Amino acid sequence: MPSLSSLSFVSSPLSPKLHNASIPLSFPRFNPQTRLGSLTLRFRNGALASTVTGIEVGEDLPADYGDWTPKADPSCRRRAGILLHPTSFRGPYGIGDLGSEAFRFIDWLHLAGCSVWQVLPLVPPDGEGSPYSGQDANCGNTLLISLEELVNDGLLTEQELPQPIDADSVNYSIVASIKDSLITKAAKRLLSSDGELRTQLEAFRRDRIISSWLEDSAYFAAIDDSLQTYSWYEWPEPLKNRHLAALEETYQSKKDFIDLFIAKQFLFQKQWQKIRNYAQLKGISIMGDMPIYVGYHSADVWANKKQFLLNRHGFPHLVSGVPPDAFSETGQLWGSPLYDWKAMEKDGFSWWLRRIRQAQNLYDEFRIDHFRGFAGYWAVPSEAKVAMVGRWKVGPRDSLFDAISRTIGKINIIAEDLGVITEDVVQLRKYIGAPGMAVLQFGFGSDAENPHLPHNHEPNQVVYTGTHDNDTIQGWWNNLEAWEKSNVLKYLSITEEDDISWALIQAALSSVAQNTIITMQDILGLGSSARMNIPATETGNWSWRVPSSMSFDHLETEAMRLRDMLSLYGRL
């Protein structure tokens, strides 16, 4: 049976080694911190190396020389955090929301010593609840709006709140039937009011970052509500191609809908910013998540057709996916339209700049899903039934990030660099200085060179026990083959009697990587039933919630256990 001490393993597809790209690279070396022959030392008391200029070799140094200890670089701080999407909070109406439970969770994070909260995309999900293939890249998911917070704002009364339901998982259609009408009622009352809240709404509508996408989203939703077609491709020609007269007619006939749509987005943004402000007060950075692609039936594509690879009728030439991998023998066919990167570059990447600014409006930092698509992306003919017939194509590479740097400045992103990672992906990530990712569950299926094993981690990295696409640690362990289990036990120096969830958590926290993210399911030691998503499957995902028996107010033991580990490994 294979073991980690063996040198003759075949690499697991879950943990591919880096391969040389066939396309030559021309990235400049990017290291502004150090230049040969120009080393500057900074000491705790602020003195520079010039302090000792003129002192000859062998002469006495100043009396306080022993106090000139190096300063820690704040950018190299070691951190830890928890991955938990707001839909997974406990709550009375079938879904987690942006109400009191979110604040209790932030308090728990603070108690545990964590400094990062990672969420999944906050966009409106698709019909199955996936936030990675929703209808809008910038809008918020209004099902996350807290009804209790609307009561606090005077937009609903306590008597109007629905009867609580006991739901261990999220059923999005049931949740919509409970909450949508009440959120609409609150939005109508907001629009008819004339107080401070209404003033804030008008400021929201005028905000330059918000207005750059909000109007298109509102018009798209209004037309979609009227026509109820499968996609905008089926809309009448004047609406499909955004003729001004047709849009003006839409505004006149759907003005109330458009105003309500904008008011609901305001309510989402207001509640989210309240949470973000509280997190900042507690020293918690919120890490968002940005899918690289957007859905075809979206305001993003409809309002920006020239930015996508569409034919003259508006239908995609090519769609997104990935080649065969560990999750699917035929690859994963995502079906999103691909960007026309040449057209985007001619336009100064304005669409991406708007999207990045909105992400900064929501998060302190954010992960870009499928980062490898910026170096080289898998393109599948739109008529194909499986992804394996696709081909690799050159991405925008450094030109996109140079445009972002010139226009926006420094952005705090994490590059999701899992899967088939070629050398150009590594070089692009290093060029922009973004940390990559390692996932411990991928580490034990091959040899000692596996990049996911802790001894191969690097400081500028985010290490996960598992992501939203992985099974929980306990579920992964229960389904692991005997030889791979043996590898885990040997590497971690544990026995089968030990708590595998906390053993892997400790391994992640002990890593040299500056950032460690742990799923809440693993803190709770839950099994496969708590898994958030199974890639390459379309149903039964995105519905997990924290069990009703587990309140953050009663998880002090777990918080203290985690805090002790964070202290041990310098992550407080």
N, C-alpha and C positions, 0 to 999 in steps of 0.2 A: 504494500500500500504506500502511496506517496507520503512524504513527510517534509517538513520545512528544512530538515537538514540535508535532504537530497538536492543534487545539483542538476537533475535531468528531467525536470518537470516540463510539461507542455503548458503554455500560458492559458489561463482561463479566459474565455471571452468577456467575463465580467470585469477583468482587470487587464486590458490590453496594454502591451508595452508600446512605447512611442516608436513610430516608424518614420523614416525619412520621407519627406514630401517629394514628389516628382517635379514640382514647380519650383524654380529657383527663387530664393528669397533675397530681398534687398533692404531689410529693416536696418535702420541705424542703431548703433549701440546706444542705449539710453540709461545713463547712470550719472545724474547731475550731482550726486553727493560727493564723489571723490575724483580727484585728478592726480596723476602721478606727479610727484615733485611739488605738490601744493597742499600738504596735509595741515589742517588747522585743528588744534585741540581746544576744547572748551571745558572749563573746570567749574566746580560747584559754585565758587565765589565770583564767577563771571570773568575771571582773568583769562587772557589768551596766551598762546605760546610766546608772544612778543614780550611777556613779562620778564622772561629770562634772557632776552636779547642783550648781548654785551657781557654776559657772565662767561668766563673762560672755563674750559674743561678742567675739572678738579677743584674749582672754587666752590665756596659755600652757596647753597640755595637759600631763598628767603625763609624766615622762621616758620611761616605758615604753609610751607611747601607740602607738608603731610596732609593738609586739608584739601589739596587740589584733586579731589576724587572725581571720576567721570560722572557726568550727568546722564541719567537714563533718558533715552529718546522716547517721548510720549507716543510716537507713531509705532513703536515696537511693543506697546503694552500687550500683555497676554490676557485674553478674554474668554469668556464662556457664555453660552446662551441656550435658549430653548426654542425649538420649532413647534409652534402650535397655531393653527389657523383659527380666526375668530368664530367660524361656523362650528368649531368643536367645543366651544364653551358650553357649560350647562346653562339652562334658561327655560322659561315656562312655555315658550311658543314654538317648540320643535326645532330650534336652531340657536346657536350662540349669536350674540349681538354685541353692539358697542356700548353696552350699559355697565351695570355695577360689577358684573363678573370679570370684565376686562380690567377694571381697576384692582379687583382682588388678585388677579393673576399678576399684575405688575408689582403689587405689594409682595406677593410670594417670590417673584424673581429677585426683588431687592433683598428679602430675607435670606434667600439662598446664595446671595453674592453674585448673581448673574448680571451681566451688563449688556446683553443682546437679546432681543425678542425677534425671531424670524417668523414672518407670515408668508402665506402663498399669495398669488395675485389677488387684489381686492376688487377686481373687475366683475361685472355681471357674468355669472357662469352660463354654460350651455344648458340644454334641457336635462342633462344627466348630472349637473352640478360641477362640471369641470371648469376651474378658473383659467385653464390653459387654452381653451378654445371658445371663449366668450364672444359676444357681439360688439365689444368696444374695448379698445386698448387703454382708454383714459377714464371712463366713467367708473363710479363706485357701485358696488352691489347693494342696492337699496334694501334687500332683505336683511341686511345686517343692521339696519336702523333700529335702535332700541325704542320700543313703545313707551317704556317708563320714562325715558329721557324726553320724549315728546310731551308727556304729562308734566314733567318739570318745567318745560318751556311754555306751558299753557296752551298747547296746540291740541291736546286731547284731555279728556277727563278720566279719572280713575274708573268711573262707572262704565266708560266705553271700552275699557280693556277686555279682551276676550277671556274665556275660561282657560286656565292653564291646561296643557296636555302633557302626558308622560311619554316622551319619545327618546329612546336610547340612541337613535340614529336620525339623520336628517332626511326627510322626504320633502324635496323642494316644491313639488306641486301642492302638497298640503300646507306647507309654510306660506306659500304665496296666497293661498285661499284665505288664510287666517290674517295675514299682515298687510297685503297690498291695499285693500280698501281703507284700512285705518291710516296708513301712511299717506294715501291720497287725500283723505279727509283733513289730516294735519297740514298737508301742503296747501290745500284750498284756504284753510283758516290763516295760514301765513300770508298768502297772497292778498287776502282781504284785510289784513291788519295794517297798522301804520306806526308801530312802535320801533324799538331798537332792532328787533329781529328782522323786520322788513328792511330797515336801513342796511343791515349786514347782507341780506339777500341781494340788494341792488349793487352793493360793492363787489359781491361775488360775481355777478354777471359782467361787471366792468373790468374785472381783473384780467390783465393782459395774458397771463399764462393760462387761465381758465377759458377765456373767451376764444382762444385760438383753436379749441376743439369742441367746446360745448355746443355752439350753434349747430354745427354739422351733425353732432350726435342727437340733438333734439329734433331736427328736421327728419333725420333718418328714422328715428323711433316713431315719429308722427305718421310718416308715410307707411311704415311697416305695420302700424296699428290699423291703418285704414284698409290696406290691400290684403294683408294676411297671406302673402305668397311664400313659397319655399325660400326664395332669395331675391335680391334686388334685380337680378338678371331678367326676371319675369315682369318687372314693372313696365308701365307704358313708357314709350321712348322719351317723352319730355321729362319725366321724373327720373328715369334711368340715367339720362345724360345731363341732369341738373339744369334744364333750361330755366332762365330767370323767371319767365312768366308762370311756369309750373310751380316753382318754389314760392313765388308770391301768392299764388292761389292756395298752396298748402298752408302758408302762414295765416291767411285770412280764414280758412275753413277749420284749421286745427290750432288756432292761437291758444285756446285754453289748455289743450294737451301739451303744447310746447312749454307754456308757462309752468304747468304742473311738473313736467319732466325736469325743468331747470330747478324748481323749488325742491324737489326730492334730492337732486344731486347736491344742492346746498345743505340740506339736512344731513345727508351722509357725511359731507366734508366737515361740517360743524362738529358732529359727534366724533369723527375720527381725529380731528385736530385737538379736541379736548383730551382724548386718550394719549395722543402723541406728546402733548405738553406735559401731562402727568408723568409719562415715562421719562421724559427729559429731566423733570424735577427729581426723579428717583435714580437718575444716572443710567437709564436704560436706553440704548440705541435701538431703533426699530429698523430691522433689515427686511426690505421688501423683495419681491420677486417679479421679474419682467420676462414673459415669454418672448422669444425672438420673433415669432410670427404672429399674425392676427388672422382671424377667420374671414372667409370670403364674404359672408353675409354680415357686413359690418359697415359702420359709418367710415371707418378708416379706409377701406378699399373704395367704397362708393364715391367718397368725396375726393379721392386722390388716385384716380385710375392710372394716371401717367406714371405713377411711382411703382406700379406693379406690372408683372409680365402677363398682360392680357391681350387677347386678339382684338380686332377692330369692333367686334360685337360686345366686348367686355368680359369674355370668358377666359379663364386662365389657360396659358400655353402649358405651363409646368406647375407642379405642386410640390409641397414639402414632404419630407420623410427621412428615414435613415435606412441604410442597407441592413441585410440580415445581421442580427445580433443575438445576445443571450436571451432576449425576451421573445424573439420571433424568428423562425427559420426563413421567412420570406421578407423580413424587414418590417418596419413600421411605416404605414402610409398615413401621414397626418392630414394631407389634403388641403393645407393652407396655400393660398397663392404666394408665389415667390416675388421678391422685390426686383425691380429693374434698377440694379445698382448703378448702371451708367447714367440713367435719367436722374436718379437721386443725387449723384455727385454733381451733375450739371446744375442742379437746383440748390446746391450747397447743403444737401442732406437736411433740408428744413423740416421734413416730416419727423425725422429722428430727433432733431433738436427740440421740437415741441414735446415729443414723448419723454425725452430725458428731463426736461424742465418740470413736467407734471409729476414724474417719479420723484424728483427732488422735493416737490411740493407735498408729497405724501410720506416719504421715508427719509431716514438719516443716511442710509446706505441701501444698496439693492443688488441682488444677484441677477445676472442675465442668463436665462435658461438657454441651453444649446449654443454657448458662446462659439463653439467650433464653426458654426455657420458663417461667421464673419471672415474666416480664413478660407474655407472651402465648404460648399454646401451640396447636399444630395438633391438632385432635381429629377422628378418623376413625371413622365408624360401624363397629362390630366386625365386621359382616357384609361390609364393603366389600372388594373385591379390589385396589383401587389407592388410593393416598393422596390423589390429586387431588380426591376428593369431600369432603375434610374442610373444617373451618371454624376460623378463629382464635377463641380464647376467652381471657378475662382470667385471668392467673395471680395468685399471692398477692402479688407485688410486695414492697414494703418490709415488710409485716407479718411475713413469715417471718424476714427478717434482723433485724428489731427483736427478735423473740422469741429468736433465737440470741444476739444481743448482750446481752440482759438476763440470760439464763440461763447462757451459756457464757463470754461476753466476746469479746474480739477473736479472730478466726480469720484465718489466712493462706490466702486462696483466690485462684485465678486464674479469671477468667470466660472460658470459651470462647464468644466472641461472633462466630462465623463464620456465613456463610449470610445469610438474610434478616434484616437487623438494622434494626429500627425505632427511632424516637427514644426510646420508653419503655425499651427495653433499655439504651440508652446512659445514660439518666438513672438507672436502677436501679443499673447498675455504678458510676457516679460517686457515687451516694448512699452505697454501702457502701465506697467507696474501693478496689475491687478492680481490678487491672490487667486489661486486655483482651488480645486477641491480634492479631498481624499475621503473615501468611505470605507470604514473598517470592515464591514461585512464582505467587501470585495477582496480582502487582503489575504485570505487563507487558502485559496484554491489553486495556487501555483507555487513558485519558488521564492527564495529570499530576495529576489530583485523586484518582487511585486510592489508597484509604487504606492499601494494603499496600506502597506505595513508600516507601523510607526517609525521604524528605524530608517525608512526611506522618505519620510515627510520632510518638508522644508519650512522655514519660518514664515514665509509669505504664502500662507495656505490656510484654508478652512477645513478642518477634519470633522467628519460626521460619523456617528455610530451607524446611522442609516438616514436616508432622505425620505420624503413623502412617497417616493416610488419603490422603496424597499419594504420588506416585511419588518415587523418589529423584531428586536433582538431575540425575544423568546420564541416567536414564530419561526424566525430564521434558524435558530438553534434546533428546534424540534424537527425541522425538515432537512437538516444537514446530514450528508453522508458520513459514515464512521471515520473514514480516513481524514476528512476535512475537520471533523470534530477533534480528532487527535492532534492535528496541527494547531488548532486553537488552544487546546489545553496545554500543549508544550510551550507555545509562544507566550501565553499569559501566565504560565506557571501556576495553574489552578487545577482543581479536580472537578469531577462532574457534580459533586455535592455543593460547589460554590454557586453563588447567584450570578448567572452568566450575564444578565443585564447590567449589573453594577460592575462586573469585571471588565466588560467592554467599555462602559462609561469611563472607568478609571484609566483604561489604556488610551482612550481618546484625550482625556484631560492631561495625561502625562506626556503627550506628544510635543515635539519641538514647535509644531505649528502654533502661530499666535492666536488662532481662533478655533474654538471647539463648539459645535452645535449638537445638541442632543434632542431627540424627539420626546415630547411629553409622554408618549406611550411607553418609552423605555424607562423613564423615571418611575412610572407606575408599574413596570414589570408586566405589561399586558401581552397577550398572545396575538395570533394572526387575525382574530376577529376585529382587532383594533387597527388593522392596516388601513392607510388612507387611500392608496391607489395601487392597482396592478396594471403596469403598462401593457399596451396592446390589447386591452379589454375595454369595452364600451359601457358596460353597466355595472352597478353594484359598488361604485367608487365614490369618494369624496363625502361620505356620510357619517364618518366616525365622530362621536362626541365623548367628552369626559363622562364616565359613568356618574349617574345621579348620586351614588353613594360616596363619591369622592369630591369633597369640597376643598378648595384651596385653603380655607380657614383651618382645615384639619389635616394638612399635609406638612406640618412643621417638622416631623421626623425626617421626611424625605428632603426637606429644605436644609436641615442641619447636616444631614449626611453629605449632601452635595456641597454645601459650604465648606465643610472640613476638607473635601477633596480639592476644591478650588484654592483653598489656603495652602494646602500641601504643594500644589503645582504652580503657585504664583499667578493665579488667575483672578484674585479678588480685586 
